[in-house]
Amino acid sequence: MQLVKDISVNDILEDGVVEGLRYIILKSEFSLNGYIERPDNLPEEVDNELYWSLDVHGRFSFSGYIRCNDSNFSGSYLGFDTVHDIDKIPGSAAWTVKDVQLECIHVAEQLKEL
């Protein structure tokens, strides 16, 4: 069974397309989260050796379908969040939307190479 996350287009802080993959940035209660479209040829399960080889902040914490009231944003995504132990160290920089955007681009570039 695939995880489904329902969002509104109004929830999206930033979006774009890189390497043919859409990314979106959402704000949760505790962090900013980045989601990158999962290419069809890659497995849904993120606890997979293939995904362990990728450089992504804190590993993927989401794999599933995002359903949006604007169908341009609906699809299968891989996601990461910015609320890990390393993010809570005193003096560590807080994540900005631009930081998450750059991480989404970095991940999308890696996904296209798989």
Backbone as CSV, one residue per row, in Angstrom:
resi,resn,N_x,N_y,N_z,CA_x,CA_y,CA_z,C_x,C_y,C_z
1,MET,0.841,-1.181,0.000,0.000,0.000,0.000,0.888,1.247,0.000
2,GLN,0.611,2.144,-0.905,1.421,3.339,-1.028,0.886,4.448,-0.112
3,LEU,1.801,5.127,0.569,1.445,6.253,1.419,0.919,7.394,0.550
4,VAL,-0.157,8.042,0.987,-0.727,9.166,0.248,-0.736,10.385,1.161
5,LYS,-0.225,11.492,0.654,-0.213,12.761,1.389,-1.063,13.749,0.590
6,ASP,-2.080,14.307,1.234,-2.938,15.291,0.587,-2.447,16.690,0.920
7,ILE,-2.265,17.506,-0.116,-1.842,18.894,0.083,-2.694,19.819,-0.781
8,SER,-2.629,21.078,-0.475,-3.228,22.120,-1.295,-2.100,22.859,-1.994
9,VAL,-2.368,23.382,-3.157,-1.355,24.172,-3.853,-0.899,25.340,-2.971
10,ASN,-1.762,25.783,-2.069,-1.417,26.880,-1.159,-0.376,26.477,-0.120
11,ASP,-0.172,25.153,0.077,0.822,24.653,1.029,2.242,24.714,0.475
12,ILE,2.367,24.879,-0.837,3.668,24.819,-1.501,4.390,26.160,-1.362
13,LEU,5.574,26.120,-0.730,6.373,27.334,-0.549,7.205,27.649,-1.788
14,GLU,7.648,26.615,-2.471,8.520,26.761,-3.640,8.364,25.501,-4.477
15,ASP,8.503,25.638,-5.781,8.486,24.469,-6.654,9.345,24.758,-7.873
16,GLY,9.683,23.695,-8.565,10.466,23.840,-9.778,10.644,22.486,-10.432
17,VAL,11.354,22.496,-11.542,11.660,21.269,-12.265,13.149,21.282,-12.562
18,VAL,13.810,20.174,-12.230,15.236,20.028,-12.526,15.443,18.604,-13.040
19,GLU,16.209,18.478,-14.082,16.460,17.162,-14.686,15.158,16.460,-15.042
20,GLY,14.116,17.246,-15.365,12.824,16.672,-15.727,11.988,16.198,-14.558
21,LEU,12.477,16.400,-13.331,11.755,15.984,-12.125,11.256,17.212,-11.367
22,ARG,9.983,17.202,-11.017,9.416,18.306,-10.233,9.852,18.162,-8.784
23,TYR,10.083,19.282,-8.140,10.298,19.288,-6.697,9.359,20.301,-6.086
24,ILE,8.974,20.042,-4.852,8.148,20.986,-4.102,8.694,21.079,-2.681
25,ILE,8.487,22.221,-2.084,8.910,22.447,-0.699,7.676,22.809,0.111
26,LEU,7.502,22.081,1.205,6.371,22.297,2.105,6.887,22.588,3.501
27,LYS,6.102,23.307,4.268,6.445,23.557,5.670,5.566,22.673,6.528
28,SER,6.205,21.902,7.399,5.443,21.113,8.364,5.440,21.888,9.679
29,GLU,4.905,21.272,10.692,4.845,21.937,11.994,6.231,22.251,12.541
30,PHE,7.216,21.384,12.246,8.534,21.523,12.848,9.668,21.816,11.878
31,SER,9.429,21.683,10.584,10.544,21.815,9.648,10.068,22.146,8.248
32,LEU,11.043,22.408,7.390,10.795,22.495,5.961,11.079,21.120,5.370
33,ASN,10.269,20.702,4.418,10.429,19.390,3.811,10.540,19.534,2.304
34,GLY,11.460,18.784,1.722,11.635,18.784,0.279,11.147,17.468,-0.311
35,TYR,10.453,17.550,-1.433,9.929,16.378,-2.129,10.341,16.450,-3.586
36,ILE,10.856,15.340,-4.104,11.311,15.256,-5.479,10.569,14.105,-6.133
37,GLU,10.070,14.335,-7.351,9.378,13.261,-8.056,10.265,12.027,-8.148
38,ARG,9.663,10.885,-7.889,10.387,9.621,-7.987,10.259,9.097,-9.412
39,PRO,11.390,8.918,-10.100,11.316,8.347,-11.442,10.624,6.981,-11.415
40,ASP,9.850,6.699,-12.439,9.063,5.461,-12.496,9.907,4.199,-12.410
41,ASN,11.156,4.270,-12.842,11.993,3.068,-12.864,12.645,2.765,-11.515
42,LEU,12.382,3.580,-10.502,12.991,3.367,-9.189,11.979,2.781,-8.210
43,PRO,12.451,1.983,-7.242,11.531,1.340,-6.291,10.838,2.356,-5.375
44,GLU,9.643,1.980,-4.917,8.891,2.826,-3.984,9.512,2.814,-2.593
45,GLU,9.999,1.669,-2.159,10.505,1.500,-0.800,11.842,2.215,-0.618
46,VAL,11.886,3.186,0.303,13.126,3.947,0.502,14.156,3.198,1.324
47,ASP,13.746,2.122,1.987,14.721,1.308,2.717,15.306,0.299,1.725
48,ASN,16.010,0.826,0.754,16.531,0.064,-0.367,17.978,0.484,-0.572
49,GLU,18.858,-0.466,-0.855,20.286,-0.156,-1.032,20.520,0.963,-2.037
50,LEU,19.706,1.006,-3.061,19.840,2.032,-4.088,19.746,3.435,-3.479
51,TYR,18.782,3.635,-2.609,18.585,4.958,-2.000,19.634,5.256,-0.925
52,TRP,20.167,4.202,-0.302,21.199,4.409,0.716,22.453,5.025,0.088
53,SER,22.641,4.795,-1.200,23.842,5.286,-1.874,23.764,6.780,-2.213
54,LEU,22.591,7.381,-2.069,22.419,8.787,-2.438,22.780,9.725,-1.289
55,ASP,23.275,10.873,-1.649,23.611,11.912,-0.686,22.391,12.815,-0.526
56,VAL,21.642,12.594,0.565,20.457,13.393,0.860,20.432,13.668,2.358
57,HIS,20.064,14.859,2.737,20.072,15.242,4.151,19.173,14.316,4.969
58,GLY,19.770,13.595,5.908,19.015,12.759,6.837,18.338,11.554,6.221
59,ARG,18.641,11.220,4.988,17.999,10.133,4.254,16.551,10.493,3.916
60,PHE,15.941,9.695,3.099,14.548,9.933,2.725,13.633,9.536,3.869
61,SER,12.663,10.384,4.151,11.691,10.096,5.202,10.287,9.921,4.628
62,PHE,10.164,10.022,3.317,8.858,9.871,2.667,9.048,9.233,1.303
63,SER,8.184,8.293,0.995,8.055,7.744,-0.347,6.586,7.439,-0.532
64,GLY,5.957,8.120,-1.462,4.534,7.887,-1.656,3.955,8.826,-2.683
65,TYR,2.655,8.909,-2.662,1.918,9.708,-3.635,1.458,11.000,-2.971
66,ILE,1.756,12.110,-3.611,1.238,13.403,-3.149,0.073,13.762,-4.058
67,ARG,-1.069,13.972,-3.425,-2.283,14.352,-4.142,-2.557,15.824,-3.839
68,CYS,-2.651,16.616,-4.900,-2.822,18.062,-4.744,-4.065,18.506,-5.511
69,ASN,-4.690,19.587,-5.035,-5.853,20.120,-5.733,-5.467,20.739,-7.087
70,ASP,-4.185,20.925,-7.346,-3.673,21.296,-8.667,-2.930,20.063,-9.184
71,SER,-3.507,19.378,-10.162,-2.964,18.092,-10.613,-1.540,18.189,-11.156
72,ASN,-1.048,19.386,-11.473,0.338,19.542,-11.919,1.327,19.100,-10.850
73,PHE,0.900,19.096,-9.594,1.790,18.757,-8.492,1.550,17.353,-7.944
74,SER,0.532,16.662,-8.421,0.242,15.309,-7.953,1.212,14.326,-8.595
75,GLY,1.630,13.328,-7.815,2.514,12.308,-8.353,3.253,11.578,-7.259
76,SER,4.136,10.669,-7.671,4.951,9.893,-6.727,6.214,10.670,-6.400
77,TYR,6.481,10.814,-5.104,7.604,11.619,-4.644,8.439,10.875,-3.611
78,LEU,9.686,11.287,-3.524,10.576,10.941,-2.419,10.769,12.226,-1.627
79,GLY,10.785,12.140,-0.300,10.897,13.354,0.491,11.899,13.243,1.614
80,PHE,12.411,14.398,2.026,13.315,14.483,3.171,12.866,15.648,4.036
81,ASP,13.268,15.617,5.295,12.923,16.719,6.192,14.193,17.330,6.768
82,THR,14.017,18.408,7.475,15.170,19.151,8.019,15.114,19.235,9.536
83,VAL,14.631,18.161,10.170,14.548,18.148,11.623,15.186,16.863,12.150
84,HIS,16.511,16.832,12.057,17.302,15.707,12.539,18.157,16.188,13.702
85,ASP,18.731,15.240,14.426,19.551,15.606,15.583,20.630,16.621,15.223
86,ILE,21.254,16.447,14.068,22.318,17.365,13.667,21.777,18.786,13.453
87,ASP,20.495,18.894,13.100,19.882,20.206,12.879,19.591,20.928,14.189
88,LYS,19.618,20.184,15.300,19.274,20.768,16.601,20.492,21.158,17.426
89,ILE,21.673,20.936,16.885,22.895,21.282,17.615,22.954,22.799,17.790
90,PRO,23.193,23.272,19.007,23.286,24.728,19.196,24.312,25.339,18.250
91,GLY,23.901,26.419,17.619,24.788,27.101,16.680,24.661,26.622,15.249
92,SER,23.905,25.516,15.026,23.740,25.054,13.647,22.779,25.997,12.925
93,ALA,23.038,26.191,11.660,22.223,27.116,10.867,20.840,26.523,10.620
94,ALA,19.832,27.364,10.706,18.474,26.927,10.402,18.314,26.830,8.881
95,TRP,17.523,25.874,8.443,17.295,25.689,7.021,16.378,26.780,6.477
96,THR,16.709,27.283,5.308,15.866,28.243,4.610,15.229,27.538,3.409
97,VAL,14.244,28.173,2.810,13.629,27.618,1.605,14.686,27.449,0.518
98,LYS,15.592,28.403,0.392,16.664,28.307,-0.613,17.561,27.099,-0.347
99,ASP,17.896,26.847,0.920,18.710,25.678,1.278,18.009,24.376,0.852
100,VAL,16.715,24.284,1.128,15.961,23.081,0.787,15.858,22.954,-0.739
101,GLN,15.695,24.080,-1.422,15.660,24.067,-2.884,16.965,23.500,-3.445
102,LEU,18.088,23.943,-2.925,19.388,23.453,-3.390,19.548,21.959,-3.119
103,GLU,19.041,21.493,-1.967,19.106,20.065,-1.655,18.206,19.275,-2.606
104,CYS,17.029,19.803,-2.937,16.138,19.142,-3.893,16.819,19.005,-5.251
105,ILE,17.481,20.056,-5.690,18.198,20.032,-6.968,19.305,18.991,-6.920
106,HIS,20.043,18.970,-5.824,21.135,18.007,-5.641,20.610,16.565,-5.715
107,VAL,19.490,16.305,-5.071,18.904,14.963,-5.064,18.375,14.607,-6.455
108,ALA,17.690,15.541,-7.107,17.145,15.273,-8.443,18.256,14.915,-9.424
109,GLU,19.372,15.603,-9.345,20.502,15.297,-10.223,21.010,13.873,-9.999
110,GLN,21.041,13.452,-8.741,21.467,12.081,-8.430,20.447,11.044,-8.923
111,LEU,19.164,11.339,-8.745,18.130,10.401,-9.169,18.163,10.175,-10.675
112,LYS,18.426,11.218,-11.434,18.473,11.078,-12.889,19.642,10.222,-13.348
113,GLU,20.676,10.126,-12.531,21.848,9.324,-12.897,21.652,7.842,-12.604
114,LEU,20.633,7.501,-11.823,20.413,6.085,-11.472,19.818,5.311,-12.631
